[in-house]
Amino acid sequence: MSESIQHHRACHLCEAICGLTIETRDEQIVSIKGDPQDSFSRGHICPKAVALQDIQNDPDRLRHPMRRVGNEWQAIEWDAAFELVAERLAEIRERHGNNAVAVYQGNPSVHNYGLMTHSNYFLGQLKTRNRFSATSVDQLPHHLTSLMMYGHGLLIPIPDIDHTDFMLILGGNPLASNGSIMTVPDVEKRLKALKARGGKLVVVDPRRSETAAIADQHLFVRPGEDAALLFGLLNTLFEEGLSRASHLPVEGLDELRAAVAPFTAEAMSGRCGVPAEQIRQLARDFAAADKAVCYGRMGVSTQAFGTLCQWLVQAINLVTGNLDRVGGALCTQPAVDLVASTSGGHFNRWQSRVSGLPEYGGELPVSALAEEMLTEGEGQVRALVTVAGNPVLSTPNGRQLEQALDGLEFMLSIDFYINETTRYADLILPPTAPLEHDHYDTTFNVFAVRNVTRFNEAVLAKPAGALHDWEIFVGLAKAFAARTGIELKSTMAPEHMIDLGLRAGPHGDGSAAGLSLAKLRDYPHGLDLGPLQPNLAGRLKTTSRQVQAAPELFLGDVKRFASAPLLESDQLVLIGRRHVRSNNSWMHNYHRLVKGKPRHQLLMNPADLSRLELTDGQRVRVRSRVGMIEVEVAASDEMMPGVVSLPHGWGHARPGVQMGIASSQPGASANDLTDERQLDALSGNAALNGVPVRVEAA
């Protein structure tokens, strides 16, 4: 028997990027543990990390390209697969135009740097306006806000969690998500450290979440009405003279003050469900703290006023002097600087064909995907390429999307599972498993609470005949270029791109560190480049090089907010929730993560159970405008009365899915209830929270 080998690697399964020590022997994983020498996570890991072994060994994971022939799947050689894709897509484009081909990229794309560096090498050749991604499921308001206020969609200030005195969290549950657009390993320890040094943690959520349970204060808020609370807070800051001058160059403060003037705490209390005096006291406490930060994440983005929420979060940090301040909200200075090296972004250059939803960064809102396939006429989508995504479970009205997928002329999926979406594909191309390729976090270093960087070699050898994700895109690009006569530019391996990015970055050739990939390889536990520092003034990409406090686009949407009707008082509304053992739809086929008690019940306040004459543990039907599911209901005093909660990403009982463990405990899909018509009209982002539902005995 060979001796065991220790490898050091960042976990890629969520945004926390915790360092791992992985022991192998004879190309088999022996153990996975936290790396105590990791420069960022210091030995912390969550339960997801140990499931890397399950992913590697999963018999359901595809190892070879598969072609659907009737109801059967048959293996196909790589070159033949590439030729088939080129032939079918070229033929559909020739008959129906470039926009007849659509693209959907899923959340795992940003967790795999080969996808980040090379997906567009092929997808860009398609020259379609019908590109969609998981961005518009939950986080588009973050990017649109940063584009309008700071000039770049990735210039998103991050909570300086280790130095703040007061942290206000809205729509976030980092103890379950491990942080969202806030890369922060061991967030529970950091939040408890905030309290231990005399700071205060306040959580606003319709559910007393895991994070709310350790907070100093938890406030229930009506789903979809976080904007009302934020307007009331900002109004109080101005009205009571609690604002503090910023050191940043700012335009539009007078317009901002005027925009929020009508929305007093008293006026907003009835909408958000938080008493006016609590709104005012929260504003006073926030302003009184020496260093404070307001952090609003996916829960406030996935609602009808998601972009207004993100704007108001940034405005609160700005007017209290906490933007670009130690202990407040700071921007990173990552080793590979995507803000410096990429375009800031674009908005509304074109609109979707059917509903006229706006483009952002070359993509349309995913809520429009199904209707673009189902609505006949010029420009109808007839072919789809999915990349590391499962939109049937992760986007609104999944049943409608299933109908649309079933009518396509051709579908290609780059994925290593036959899941709820890829079962409709004509061809599935599986990349190597996560531990079979090297790794660099191009995305999450941009949102980290410290400036960190690391590069890790593959833990296991690449199997014979397998291709990395970036190699698949190169193969597709070459075949498509040959078929269509496109002149294809040469490319390079992802690691060489990272080397160029490191050398061109703020810690590269022009700095004392002189960082390159060769140097970074000498730090297998990662390299800490220091705490976040004020730098926004020098990184602004707006035309005026000033913070735009009141973008015209946002001021126009204030009128929509002011005239929005309230729901009836007895109307139940649905929200989602996360769990530390799960990540969207892609972590349910691993025994280590799904063992134990079921966690996909519908949570309901006991008072609502009694009112509806239901009992704890009963099977119920949940209905919305678009669909119905059956699920077990569980009594929970964590829930705000009038609100029910169901986690997303489940619903694995669809026929044709070849994921044995997931199918054995399928749960129900929350996105069989969410409504593709219910969205943030400003950005087009899906409104997954605050969905009106009816619940009755099954």
N, C-alpha and C positions, 0 to 999 in steps of 0.2 A: 504494500500500500504506500502511495506517495505521501510526502509530508504535506501538512496543511499550509495554505498561503493566506495571509491577511491582506485585504484590499481596503482602501479608504475611498468613500464615495458619498456624494450628496444624494439624499432621497429626492426623487423627482415627483412624488405622488401628490404633493400639495404645495402651497406657496411657501411653507416654512423652510424648505431646503435643508433639513437637518442632516448633520454628518453621521455617516454610518461606518462601522467596522464590519466587513463581510468576510467570513472565513470560508474558504473553499478547499476541497480536496478532490483531485481527479475530475475537475470540471463540474463538481457538484457542490451546492451550497450546504455548508455545515451549520452555520449560525449567522444571524444578523443582530448586531447590537449597536447602541449609540456609541459614537466616537468621543471619548472624553477629551481628546486633544483637538477636536474641531474648533476652529477659531471663532465660530459663530454660535453653534448650538451647545457646545461644552458637554456632550454626552446625552443630551435630551433626545428622545424620539417618541413618536406616538404609535398607536397600534398598527397604522397603515404600513410602516416600514418593513415589518417582518413579513408582510404579504408579498414582498418582492420574490420570495422563494416560491410562493403559490403561483405567481404569474409565470415564472420561468418554467415550472413543471406542469402547468395546467394542460391536461389532455385536450381540452376544447380549443386551445389557442392554435390558430392556423399556422402551419410551417411552410406551406407551398401555395402558389397562386391557385385560385379555384374559380372555375367557370360554371355558371348555372345552365344546365341543359334540361329543360322541362322543370320537373320538381326535384331533380338530382343535382348534386355538386360533383364536378369532375376536375381532377388536377390538370393544369396546363403549364407549359414551359414559359419562362419569363419572356423570351423574345417573341413567342407567339402571342402572349398576352399584350405586350406593348404594341404589336402590329394590329391586333384586334381593336384596341382602344383608338389608335390613330385612324384606322379605317372607319369606325363607326362615328366618331366625333367629327371627322372631316366631312363625312357624307351628310350628317345632320346639319352642320354649319352651311354646307353648300346649298342645301335645299331650303333652309329656313333662316339663315343668318347667324351671326356670331352669338346673339343674345338668346338663341334657342338652347344654348348649353349653360347650365348654372353650376355653381360651386358652393359647397358648404364645408367650412372648416370648423372642427369641434375644439372644445377646451383643451384636450391633451396636446394640441399643436404647440402651445406656448410652453409646454413642459418638456419638449424635445427639440434640441437646438438644430438638428438636421432638418426638421420641418420648417423652422424659422428661416434658415439660410437658403433652402432650396425649393420650397413648395412653389414659389412664384416662377422658378425657372421653367416649369411646365405650365402652371395655371395661367401665367401671364400671356402665354402664347394663344390662349383661347380668346382673348380680347372681348370678353363678355362683360356687360354691365350687371349681369345677374350673379353677383358674388355675395355670399352671405356667410356669417360666422356666428359663433356663440357670443361674440361681443355684444350684439344687440339683444341677446336674451337677458343680460343682467348688468353690464357695466358701461354701456355706451354713454350714459349721462356723465360719468367721470371724465371721459375723454373729450366730449364736446365742451364741457365746462372749462377744462384746462386749455383747450384750443382757443376758446373765446376770451378767457381771462389772461392767459399767460403766453399764448401763441403757439403752443405745441401740445398735442393730445397726450403725450407721455410725461409732460412736466407736471406731475401730480404731487403736491406736498404730502409728506408722510408724518404721522404722529411721532414726535420724539419721545417715545414711551418711557425711556429710561431716565429722563430728566424732567418730565412734566410734574406739576403739582395738582393738576385737575384735568381729568379726561372725561369727556362727554361722548358716549357712543350711541349712535342712532342706527338702527337697521343692521347691526353687526353682532355676531356671536362668536368672537375669536376663540373661545374655549372649545367650540365645536368645529369651527372652520380652520383653526390654526392661523388665522389672519387672512384678510382679503384685501388686495392692493395695500398690503402692509406685511412684508416678509419678516416674520418674527418667530423664531423657534422658542418654545417654552413660554408662551405668552401668559399662562397662568402665573408663573413665577414672577414675571415682570409686572403684572398687574398687582399682585400681592406686595411686591416691593414698593410700588407706588403708594399703596396704603400704609405700609410700614414706615415710610419716611414722612408720614403726616399728610399725604395727598388724599385726594378724593376721587372716587370712581362713580360716575352716574351713567346708568343704562336706560335708554328709552326703547321699549319694545312691547308689542301686544301680548307677548308671552314672557313669563319670568324665566328667561333662558338660563343656561349654565353660567354664562357671564354675568347676567343680572343677579344670580344667586350669590355671587361673591362681591357684588357692588355695595357701596355705601348707601346708594339710593337707586330705586327702580321706579320708573314711571310707565304706566300703561298708556298707550296712544292708539287711537283708532287707526286701523290699517288704511293706508292711502292718504292719511292726513298729516304726515310728518311735516309737510310744507307749512301747514297752519301753525304748528308748534314753532318751527324755525322762524317764520314771519313774526310771531309774537315775541320770540327771544330777541330778534334783531331790532324790532320796534322798541322794545324796552331799553335796549342798550343805547339807542339814540335818544329816546324820550327822557330817560333818567340821567343823561350825561355820563354814561359809563364807557363811552368809546375812548380809545387811546390812539394817539397818532402813530402811524407806521413810518419806518425809516425807508420804505420802498417808494419809488415813484408811482403815483396812482392817478388815474383819471376816472371821473364819474362818481365820486363820493356823494356829491350833492344829489345827483340823479338817483343813486341808491337810497339815500335817506328819504327822498320824496316818494319813491316806489313803495317803501314799506310803511309809510306814514299811516295809511288807513287801517293797517292790520295790528291793532292793539292786542295785548294779551287778553283783554276782556272779550274782544270780538272773535278771537281765534279759539278761545276755550271751548265754545260749543262745538266747533268743528273737530278739534283734535282730541277732546275728552280729557284734557289736563286742566285742572282748576287754574284760573287766571293768576291767583297769588302764587301758585307753584311755578308757573311760567316766569313770573317776575323775579321770584327768589332764585330760581335757577340762573337767570341772566345776571343777577347781582353776584351770586357765588362765583360764576365763571369769570366775571370781570374783576372780582376782588383777588382772585388767585394771581400770584406773581407770574406763574407760567401755566398756561392752559391750552388745551387743544380740543377742538370739536372734530369728531371722526364719524362720517356717515358712509355706510357701505351698501352692499347689494340690496338690503331690505328697503332702503329709501330710494334706490334707483329703479327698482322693479314696481313702480306704481305710476299712476296717471300724471303726476307732477315730478317725476324722477329727476329731470334736469334742473328744475327750479330748486329742488332739495339740495342738489350738489352745489349749485351756485350759492345758496344761502349758507351752507356749511362753510364754504370758502370765505364768504363775506363776514361771517361771525369771527373767524380767525383773523381776518384782515382788520376789522374795525376795533378789535380789542388789542391790537398790536402783537398778536401771537403768530402771524404769518411770517415765515422766514426768520424765526427766532428760536434759540435754544430752549427746549422745553415746550415748544409750540408745534407748528407744522413746518417741516423742512424738506427740501428736495435733496435727492441723493447726488453723488458725484461718482457714478459707477465706472469701473475700469473699462468696460466697453460701453461707451456713452451713446445710447440710441437717440437721445435728444439732439446731440451735436451732429450726428451722422445721418439723420433721416429728416424727411420733410415733416413739417409740423402737423400736416393733415389738411383735409378739405371737407367742406360741408355743403350739401344741397346743390352739387354741380348737375345732377340729374335726379329723376324721381322714378319710383317703380311704376310700371306700365298700368297696373290695375287701380291701385289706391293712391298713387301719387306720393308715396312715402319718401323721405329725403335720403340721399346717399351720404355716407360719412366714410372718408378714407378709402373710397373705391368700393364700398360695400353698401348693400341695401338692408333694411331691417328684416330680420328673419321671420317676423310675423307675416310678411308678404310672400314667403316662399311657396306655400301651397297654392295660393290663388294664382300665382304666376304660372303654375303648371296646369291648373284646372280651367282657367279662363281662356277660351278659344280666341283666335285672332292673330294678327301679325305680332310677332315677338313672343308668342307662347313658348314657355320652357318645355323642351321635349327630351332633354338629356340632363343628367346630374352627375357630378363628381363629388363624393363625400370624402373628407380626410379626417380620420380620427374623431368621428362624431356620430352621435346617435340622436338626431333631432326628433325622431318619433317620440322619445321619452323626455327630451330636454327643451322642446319648444312648444308654444301654445297650440292647443287643439291638435294633439297628436293623431287622433283618428282621422281628421281631415287630411293630414299630411300622408297617412297611410294610403288613403284613396288616391292621392296625387301620385305617389310613388308607383302605385300599381299600374298607372296609365302611361308611364314613360316609355319612350322608344329604346332608351339605353341608359344604364346606370353603372358607374364604376365606383367602387369603394376601396380606399386604402385603409386597411384595418386588419387586426388579427383575430377578430371574432365574427361569427354569424349572429348578429344581434337583431334587435327589433327593427333597425333601419337597414342594415346591410343584407338582410334576407331578401330584399327586393332587388339587389344588385345583379347585374349580368356577370360581373367579374369582381373578385375580391383579391387585392394584392397585399399580403401581410409583410410588414417589415420585421427586422430582428427584434428580439425581446429587449426590454430596457437595459439589462445588465450585459448585453452582448455588444453594446456600442459605447463609445466615450460620451462625456457629458460636460456641458457648460450651461449655466443659467443665464442666457441672454436677457430674459424678461424679468425674472424676480429679483435680480440684483438692482434693477432700476427702482424697485419699491421697498428695498430693505431698510430696516431701522438702523443699520450701520453700513458703511461702505465696505463690502466684502467681495471677494472673488475666489474662484477655485476652478481647476480643470481636473477631471478624473478620467483615467483610462478605463477601457472596458474591463469588467470583472471576469467575464467568461468569453471564450473564443467564439467567433462568428461561425455558425454551422456551415458546412459545405452546401453550396447552392442557395444560400440565403442572401438577401440584399438588405442593406440599411435603408431607412426611409428616404434619405437624400439620394441614394443610388436608384431607388425606384423612380423618383422624379426626373433624374437625369435620363434614365432609360425611356420614360414616357416622352420627355422633351425631344430626344433624338428621333424617336419613331415618328412623332407628330410633325417635326420639322421636315423630315425626309418625305413624308406623305404630302405635305402642303407646300413644299418649296420654300419654307422660311429659312433664312440664314441664321443659324444658331451660334450665338457667341459661346466661347469656351468658358468653363467654370472651374472651380477648385474645390477641394474637400473642405467640409465645415471647419475643421481645426485650423486650416490656413487662413480662413476668413476671421476666425477668432484672434489669431496672431496679429493680423493687420489691424483689427479693432483695438486690441490691447496696446499696440505700438502707437496708434493714432490717438488714444484716449488720454485723459488728464493725468494718468499715472504712467504713461508710456515713454516714448523716446524723448519727448520734450521736458521730462521731469527728472527729478533726482532718483526716483525709483527705477526708471528705465524698464518698465514692465513689458515683458514679452511672453509668448507661450512657453518658450524654453525656460525662462525664469520661473514662471508659474508652476511648471511641472515639479519644481523642487519643493513645493508646498502642498503635499497630498492632503493635509488637514485643512487647507484653505488659508487665505491670506487676509488678515484684517487691515483695512486701509484707513481706519479711524472713524470717529463718530461723525454724524451728520453735522454740517456747519451751515450758517446762513450763506446762501449763494444765489438766491433767486434774482436779485437785481442784475447780475451779470449773465443770467441764463434766459432772460425774457426774450421771446421770439415775436412779440406783437410788433406791428408796424411802428408804433410810437416808442417801443421799448419801455412801456409803462404798463402796470397792472390795470386791466380794464375792469373796474368795479361794477359797472352797470352796462353790460353789452346790450345793444338794441334788441337783439334776438330774444334775450331773456325778459327785457322790459315788456316786449309785446306779449309774452306768455302770461304775464301777471294778470292781464285782463281775463284770460281763460280761467285762471285760478279763482279770481274774485266772483265769477258768475257760475262756478260749478255747483250743481245741486248736491244736497246731502242725501245719503241713503236713508231709507225708513229705519226708525229706531229698532224695530224688531227683526231686521234683516241680518241673517248670519253671513259672515264673510270669511273667506279662506285665505290663510297664509301658509307659507312653507316653513321648513326647519331643516337644520343640518345635524349631522352626527359625526363625531371624530373618526369613526370606523368606515366612513363612506366619503366619496367624492363624486357628486353628480350621479351619473348612471354607470360609471365604469369601475366600480369596486365591489360588485355583488357576486362574483363567481369564485370567491376565494374563501375557503372554510374559516381561516383565522379571523376574517372580518365580519362574517355573517352569523357565526355561532352565538349561542345565548338566546335571550328572550327576543321575540320579534319586536322591531322598532319602527314599523310602518303603519301603526294605528292612526286613526283620526283622533286627535286630542280635543276635548270639549270641556268647558267649565261645568261643574256639577249642577249649577243653577239652570243652565241651558238643557242639560240632560233631563232634569226634572220637568222643566217647562214643556219639553217635547215628548215626555212620557217614554223616555229611553232609559236603558240600564247600562252600567259599566260592563264592557266586554261583549255587548250585543253586536250582531251584524247589521249594518245600516246601508241604505242607499244615499249617495250624495249626488245631487243634480245641480247642473249649471245651465246656462243658455246652450252650451255646445255639447254636453254629454252627461253620462252617468257612470258611476263606479260603485262597487260594493266593497265595504271595508269594515273592519272591527273598530268600534268606537271605545275610547278609554277616557274615564273621568280624570280631569287634571285641574287642580286649582292654580296651576301655572298660567292657565289661559285667561285672558280678559273676557268677561262675559260678552257674548255676541260674536266671538271669534273662534274659529276652529283651525286646526293646524294639521297638515299632512306633508311628510317629506317628499321631495321630488326625486326622480331617477329610478323609481320602482315601476312595476308593471311588466314583469318578465314572463307572463303566461301566454304571450302571443304565439300562434302556431309558427313553426319553422325556425324558432330560435334554438340555437345549438350551444347553450350554456347551461350545463346540467345543474350546478349548484344554485345559480340564480333562478332557474325555472322551478326548482323545488321549493322555494320560498319567495314567490314572485311579488307579493304586495300589489298595490294598485297605483296607477300613474296619475299623479296630480295634474299632469298636462293633458289628461283626457277631460279635465274640467276647465282649465284656463282658456281664456277667450282671445283668439287672434285679433279681434276688433278692439280689445281693451289694451291700450298702450299709452305711452307718453307721446302725445301728439307732436311735441316739439322735436324730439329726437327720433321717434319711431321705436324706441326701446319697449320691450314687452312689459306689460303690467301684470305680473304674476301674483302680486299680493293685493288683497282687498277684493277678491272675486266673489260676487254674490252667489250663494248656494242655498239649497234646501236640503235638509237631512230628515230621513224618515226610516222607520223600521224596514228591514229587508224582508 
